[in-house]
Amino acid sequence: MLPRKYSCGLDAAIDVIGGRWKALILWALHHGPLRTGELRRAVSGISEKMLIQVLREMEADQIVHREVFHEVPPRVEYSLTPLGVRLNDALGPLGDWGEDNMQAIARRRGVEPAPRH
């Protein structure tokens, strides 16, 4: 199999945040580190197995940092790396656009929109 070639920067960025969950996890970590259970509650609908898989991919891409605290019971926290913070900042305008257009998008797609905050 030939190695993949990116056609532009957006292609590379989408490769890193592709899928349903990564951008939501990035957003959940926006305000600081979270434990696995806290992340699962913050990202509605994700299973624990999927959360762990996606976090491993994000860690491999160096946008999420995993820290293990050797305590009893053991504690694991996830946080954004500087690269992850920059990516999250870049997603901000996309989130603003989605927020501004969420009601209309939801109507067209037959989806129940989340309540506005």
N, C-alpha and C positions, 0 to 999 in steps of 0.2 A: 504494500500500500504506500502510495506517495505521501510525503508530508503535506499537511494543509498549508495553503498560502492565503494570507489575508489580502483582500482587495483594497481595504482602507482601514482607518482607525476605528470607524464605527463597527466594521466587521469583527475586529479584535475585541472591542468592548462587549458586543452582543455575545460573543463566544464565552466571555467570562461571566456575564450575568444572565445568560440564556436559561430558559426553563421558567417554571411557574414560581419558584420559591426564593431564588437568590436575592432578587431586589427587595422582597418583603423582609428577608432576614437582615439585609443591609440596613433597611429603614428601622427595624426593631432595635438594632444595635447603635443607632444614631446617638442616643443619649447616654450610652455607657455600657459597660460589661453586663452580661446576663448569663445566668446559669441555664443549663439545658432545658429544664422544666419551665423556666420563665420564658425562654424563647419559644417553646412549643405553645404556650398560652398566648404569646404575642402574635404568632403567625397562625391564624385560625385555619383549621382544616389539614394541617400537615401532620403526618404520622411521625412517631418517634424514630422509626427506621429511616424514613425519608429525610428527616431533619439531620440525623447523624451523617447520612450519605452526602447530603448537600454541604454540610459544614466541613466535611473532609475535603471535598472538592474546592471549597472556598479557601481552606487552609493551604491546600496545595498551590493555589493561585496567589497566595500571600496577601489576600484581602481580609482574612480573619485570623486572629491569634487565639490559640487554645492554651489556657493556663490551668495546670493541675495543682491544686493545693493539697499537700500531703497532711491531711487531718483525718480525724475519725469523727464522722464518716468522711470519705474523700469528697472533695468539692472541685468542680470543673467550671471555669468561666470562659466565655467567648467575648472577644472585643474586636474592634476594627483596628487594623494596622494603618499606618499613615497612607498606604496605597488604597486601602478600603475607605478611609475618610475622604480621600480625593474622589473616588468613584461615587460615593454616596452624595458628595457635593454636586457632582455632575448630574446625578439623577434628580436632584431637587427641582429643576425647571420642568422635567418630564412629569414629576409628581404634581406640580402646580397645574400643569396643563390638564392632567387627568382629573384633578379636583374640580377645576373650572368646568369641565365637560362631562363629568361623571353621570349626571342625571340624564342627559341626552344620549350618551353612549349606552347606559343601562336600558333606557326605553327601546332603543333600536335593537338591542341584543336580547331583550326579554329577561334581563338580569335585575335582581333586587339590589338597588344601591345601598351602600352603608349610610347611616345617618351622618349628616354634616356636623362637624365639630365647630 
